[in-house]
Amino acid sequence: MKATSSWRGGMLVYVAGLMMASGVEAASCQVSAAVVSFGSFNPLTLSYVDSTGSITVNCTDVAGYSIALSAGNGSYSQRSMVSGIHALDYNLYRDAAHQQVWGDGSSGDNYAVTAANPVNGQNYVYTVYGRLPLTMSRGGHVGTYTDTISIIVNY
């Protein structure tokens, strides 16, 4: 198993892949991410707070891959950013309608992203849709809230 990690603007990116041989070349994937940042917002607003980020995957000599995201500080049903002892709920989705939670595909309520027969050396960019829900807890405490999400690419 090959793993790399790097700091990306508030999100720790952890990439893991299963190595498989294809002829004489070893399979490999490179992954990078642009963070989902909700920025500053009025916690009393009566609207969702949405943001996007992205994951870029570039593989060589693989038949396919899947991209899973960890639950971070929360669960797949509701992730949580923290600032000291305070928490702020949010979630990450595969779709712009915010209907499909991006998780690890381990249950029916969260999904991984899969790609079959990717072109060698081509960048594939996947949008990550983030949303702060309409909850009373959004106004609890002013601060900088963060979460660390691992990106796991299996190939």
C-alpha positions as CSV (number, residue, x, y, z in Angstrom):
1,M,0.0,0.0,0.0
2,K,1.4,3.4,-1.0
3,A,0.5,6.4,1.1
4,T,1.4,10.1,1.0
5,S,0.2,13.0,3.1
6,S,0.5,16.8,2.7
7,W,-1.0,19.9,4.3
8,R,-3.5,21.7,2.0
9,G,-4.9,25.0,3.4
10,G,-6.7,23.6,6.5
11,M,-7.4,20.1,5.3
12,L,-5.0,17.3,5.8
13,V,-5.0,15.2,2.7
14,Y,-4.1,11.6,3.2
15,V,-3.9,9.4,0.1
16,A,-3.7,5.6,0.1
17,G,-3.7,3.3,-2.9
18,L,-3.4,-0.4,-3.3
19,M,-0.5,-1.2,-5.7
20,M,-1.1,-3.7,-8.5
21,A,1.3,-4.7,-11.2
22,S,0.2,-4.3,-14.8
23,G,2.8,-5.8,-17.2
24,V,6.2,-4.4,-16.2
25,E,4.9,-1.1,-15.0
26,A,3.5,-0.6,-11.5
27,A,0.1,1.1,-11.1
28,S,0.2,4.5,-9.5
29,C,-2.1,7.5,-8.8
30,Q,-1.3,11.1,-7.9
31,V,-4.0,13.0,-5.9
32,S,-4.3,16.7,-5.0
33,A,-7.2,18.6,-3.4
34,A,-8.5,22.2,-3.2
35,V,-10.2,22.7,0.2
36,V,-13.9,23.4,0.8
37,S,-13.9,26.7,2.6
38,F,-17.1,28.2,3.9
39,G,-15.5,31.5,4.7
40,S,-17.1,34.1,7.0
41,F,-20.9,34.0,7.2
42,N,-23.8,35.4,9.3
43,P,-24.8,32.5,11.6
44,L,-28.3,34.0,11.9
45,T,-29.1,33.9,8.2
46,L,-32.0,31.7,7.1
47,S,-30.2,30.1,4.2
48,Y,-27.8,27.2,3.6
49,V,-24.1,28.1,3.4
50,D,-22.6,26.3,0.4
51,S,-19.1,25.9,-0.9
52,T,-17.1,23.7,-3.3
53,G,-13.7,22.2,-3.4
54,S,-12.1,19.6,-5.7
55,I,-10.1,16.4,-5.9
56,T,-7.8,15.8,-8.8
57,V,-6.7,12.2,-9.6
58,N,-4.2,11.2,-12.2
59,C,-3.5,7.5,-12.6
60,T,-1.2,5.3,-14.7
61,D,-1.7,1.6,-15.5
62,V,-4.9,1.1,-13.5
63,A,-8.2,-0.5,-14.6
64,G,-10.2,1.7,-12.3
65,Y,-10.2,3.4,-9.0
66,S,-12.6,4.6,-6.2
67,I,-12.3,7.8,-4.2
68,A,-13.6,7.7,-0.6
69,L,-13.7,10.5,2.0
70,S,-13.3,9.9,5.8
71,A,-16.0,11.1,8.2
72,G,-13.5,13.5,9.9
73,N,-14.7,14.6,13.4
74,G,-18.3,13.5,12.9
75,S,-20.0,10.7,11.0
76,Y,-21.2,10.3,7.5
77,S,-24.7,11.4,8.5
78,Q,-23.3,14.7,9.8
79,R,-19.6,15.8,9.8
80,S,-18.5,18.3,12.3
81,M,-15.9,21.1,12.3
82,V,-14.5,22.1,15.6
83,S,-13.1,25.3,17.3
84,G,-11.9,24.3,20.7
85,I,-14.8,22.7,22.5
86,H,-17.4,24.1,20.0
87,A,-18.7,22.3,17.0
88,L,-20.3,23.3,13.7
89,D,-22.2,20.7,11.6
90,Y,-21.6,20.4,7.9
91,N,-21.4,17.7,5.2
92,L,-19.7,16.9,1.9
93,Y,-21.6,15.7,-1.1
94,R,-20.9,14.2,-4.6
95,D,-23.7,16.1,-6.2
96,A,-24.7,19.8,-6.5
97,A,-28.2,19.0,-5.2
98,H,-26.6,17.9,-1.9
99,Q,-28.4,14.5,-1.9
100,Q,-25.5,12.0,-2.0
101,V,-23.1,12.2,1.0
102,W,-19.5,11.6,-0.1
103,G,-18.2,8.8,2.2
104,D,-16.6,5.5,1.8
105,G,-19.5,3.6,0.2
106,S,-19.8,1.3,3.3
107,S,-23.6,1.8,3.6
108,G,-26.6,2.8,1.7
109,D,-26.5,6.4,3.0
110,N,-23.0,7.4,1.7
111,Y,-21.2,6.9,-1.5
112,A,-17.7,6.7,-3.0
113,V,-16.8,7.9,-6.4
114,T,-15.6,5.3,-8.9
115,A,-13.9,5.5,-12.3
116,A,-13.4,2.7,-14.8
117,N,-10.7,2.6,-17.4
118,P,-9.2,6.0,-16.8
119,V,-6.8,7.3,-19.5
120,N,-3.2,7.0,-18.5
121,G,-1.7,10.3,-17.3
122,Q,-5.0,12.3,-17.6
123,N,-6.2,14.5,-14.7
124,Y,-9.7,13.8,-13.6
125,V,-11.2,16.6,-11.5
126,Y,-14.1,15.8,-9.1
127,T,-16.1,18.6,-7.4
128,V,-16.7,18.3,-3.7
129,Y,-19.9,20.1,-2.6
130,G,-20.0,21.3,1.0
131,R,-23.0,22.6,2.9
132,L,-23.7,24.0,6.4
133,P,-27.3,23.1,7.2
134,L,-29.9,25.3,8.7
135,T,-29.5,24.7,12.4
136,M,-29.7,26.7,15.6
137,S,-26.1,25.6,16.5
138,R,-24.6,27.8,13.8
139,G,-24.7,30.8,16.1
140,G,-23.2,29.2,19.2
141,H,-19.6,30.5,19.1
142,V,-17.5,32.8,16.9
143,G,-14.2,31.2,15.8
144,T,-12.3,29.4,13.2
145,Y,-13.7,25.9,12.7
146,T,-11.8,23.1,11.0
147,D,-12.0,19.4,10.2
148,T,-9.5,17.0,8.7
149,I,-10.8,14.7,5.9
150,S,-8.7,11.9,4.5
151,I,-9.0,11.2,0.8
152,I,-8.6,7.5,0.1
153,V,-8.0,6.3,-3.5
154,N,-8.1,2.6,-4.0
155,Y,-6.9,1.2,-7.3
